[in-house]
Amino acid sequence: MDVFEVINTTRAMRRLKPDPVPDELVWKVLDAAIRAPSGGNRQPWNFIVVPDEAAKKKIAEWYLEAWNASYGPARDAMAANPDSARMFGSADHLANHLAEVPVLIIAAIRGGDTGTSPAGSYVYPAVQNLMLAARALGLGTTLTTLHRAHESDVKELLGIPENVQTLALIPLGWPKGKFGMGVRRPVEEVTYWEKWGETQTR
Ligand SMILES: Cc1cc2nc3c(=O)[nH]c(=O)nc-3n(C[C@H](O)[C@H](O)[C@H](O)COP(=O)(O)O)c2cc1C
C-alpha cells in the first residue's frame, strides 16, 4: 500500500473479530514498532503480547471499570451528541468486548521522563509505527490508555517490574468494519507560519 494511504486510513478500529492473528503478523507489526526513533536511541521500550484468555479477561474487567468511571456519567449526553455519538459507540463497544480481541499488546517504558523528554515521547512513536504496520496488513488497532487506571493490577498480573510504566494498550485484530479517514481539523487551521496565530492559505 502507498504510505500516504496507510497514514490517511489508520484510525481507531474498535470493532474487531475474535479470529486469531498469526504470531508471524504480530512479530511483523512489532518489527515496525522498534524502527521508531527514541531520545538518544535509548529504546527503553518493551512490548508485552497478551493472547492468553484469562489474562485478557482480567485486563478487560479493569478496562471496563475505568471506562465506566470515566465516561459512565456522560453516557447519555455523548450518545445523543452527533459529534461524539459514533466515537462513543465504538469506544463503548471496545470497552465491553476487550476480552474477545485476539491479541492485546502493551507498550511499556523502562523508567520515565528523562531531561526534556517525557516518557510518552519514547514509546508513542513506536506505537504509531505498530498501528501503521497493522493497517498495512489489514489489521485494526486503537491506542488506548484506560488500563492505566488499574496499572498496578495489570503490572502484577503480567509480572511487570516496578520501574516499568505501561503507556499504551493496543488491541489488535481483524476489523469488522472498513478502514477510512478519521475526522480531523484542516491542516491550514492548525498550522501557523512564522508566528503563533498567523495562518497561511495554500
Ligand atoms: C493518548 C491516547 C489515548 C487514548 N486512549 C483511548 C482509550 O483509552 N480508549 C479508546 O477507546 N480510545 C483511546 N484513544 C483513541 C482516540 O479516541 C482516537 O485516536 C481518536 O478519537 C481519533 O479516532 P479516529 O482515528 O478513529 O478518528 C486514545 C488515543 C490517544 C492518542
The ligand as a MOL file (V3000), in Angstrom:
LIG
                    3D

  0  0  0     0  0            999 V3000
M  V30 BEGIN CTAB
M  V30 COUNTS 31 33 0 0 0
M  V30 BEGIN ATOM
M  V30 1 C -3.0160 9.1020 24.1330 0
M  V30 2 C -4.2800 8.4700 23.6030 0
M  V30 3 C -5.0950 7.7500 24.4810 0
M  V30 4 C -6.2520 7.1310 24.0190 0
M  V30 5 N -6.9820 6.3630 24.8720 0
M  V30 6 C -8.0510 5.6860 24.4040 0
M  V30 7 C -8.7470 4.7700 25.2530 0
M  V30 8 O -8.3880 4.5490 26.4220 0
M  V30 9 N -9.8020 4.1120 24.7230 0
M  V30 10 C -10.2060 4.2920 23.4280 0
M  V30 11 O -11.1810 3.6480 23.0180 0
M  V30 12 N -9.5580 5.1360 22.6080 0
M  V30 13 C -8.4810 5.8210 23.0560 0
M  V30 14 N -7.7770 6.6360 22.2030 0
M  V30 15 C -8.1590 6.7080 20.7910 0
M  V30 16 C -8.7600 8.0580 20.4250 0
M  V30 17 O -10.0450 8.1780 20.9870 0
M  V30 18 C -8.8080 8.1430 18.9050 0
M  V30 19 O -7.4930 8.0860 18.4200 0
M  V30 20 C -9.4460 9.4220 18.4140 0
M  V30 21 O -10.7800 9.5120 18.8370 0
M  V30 22 C -9.4080 9.5160 16.8960 0
M  V30 23 O -10.0800 8.4060 16.3800 0
M  V30 24 P -10.1180 8.1350 14.7950 0
M  V30 25 O -8.6800 7.9580 14.3700 0
M  V30 26 O -10.9210 6.9030 14.6150 0
M  V30 27 O -10.7300 9.3360 14.1490 0
M  V30 28 C -6.6170 7.2580 22.6510 0
M  V30 29 C -5.7900 7.9510 21.7710 0
M  V30 30 C -4.6220 8.5450 22.2360 0
M  V30 31 C -3.7240 9.2560 21.2500 0
M  V30 END ATOM
M  V30 BEGIN BOND
M  V30 1 1 1 2
M  V30 2 1 2 3
M  V30 3 2 2 30
M  V30 4 2 3 4
M  V30 5 1 4 5
M  V30 6 1 4 28
M  V30 7 2 5 6
M  V30 8 1 6 7
M  V30 9 1 6 13
M  V30 10 2 7 8
M  V30 11 1 7 9
M  V30 12 1 9 10
M  V30 13 2 10 11
M  V30 14 1 10 12
M  V30 15 2 12 13
M  V30 16 1 13 14
M  V30 17 1 14 15
M  V30 18 1 14 28
M  V30 19 1 15 16
M  V30 20 1 16 17
M  V30 21 1 16 18
M  V30 22 1 18 19
M  V30 23 1 18 20
M  V30 24 1 20 21
M  V30 25 1 20 22
M  V30 26 1 22 23
M  V30 27 1 23 24
M  V30 28 2 24 25
M  V30 29 1 24 26
M  V30 30 1 24 27
M  V30 31 2 28 29
M  V30 32 1 29 30
M  V30 33 1 30 31
M  V30 END BOND
M  V30 END CTAB
M  END
